[in-house]
């Protein structure tokens, strides 16, 4: 297990890419179905803004804990993907 979660540049890049792509796809889906809501984060929504917003009002909210959980979630997914790919590639070389 330690080897799977040991940070490498590839795992961090994969996690960052998954994090960005999933967040942007979720944001696009929500914006297409609900026109005045603008979320960020998937599976946990760590930022949400809505509008139209009157001047002086706060029309957004941020949850840092959800952001941390999102990053951990996508890093875990990336780590398992890289580990599985490396294991598959190693087994295919032996055959």
RAHU-V140731 format. One record per helix or strand of 3 or more residues. SS is the DSSP state (a for helix, b for strand). FROM is the first residue (numbers start at 1). LEN is the number of residues. If there is no record, write none. Layout:
SS|FROM|LEN  SS|FROM|LEN
This chain:
a|2|4  a|9|25  b|37|4  b|47|4  b|60|3  a|64|31
